[in-house]
Amino acid sequence: MKFEFKCLLPFEEQAIPNFMGEASMYTPSVVKYFESIEVAVQHVADHNGFIIDDDSSFAFKVKSIRLLK
């Protein structure tokens, strides 16, 4: 199954300005494949609540996980 992991703001080397206009334009997400939502949640829990994108350019604290169809 394909899941989308989202957050409010990423943790990046170059910080994004802290105002909601920027956040609404750029809400990072990562799409990954897991067997089930439980496995996806466990993966995030095992990594202290963080997930890293495929090319390791940023990591962020996961706020929500959603099944994509």
Secondary structure, DSSP 8 states (H G I E B T S, - for coil): -EEEEE-SS-B-SS---SSHHHHHH---EEEEE-SSHHHHHHHHHHTTTEEE-TTSS-EEE--EEEEE-
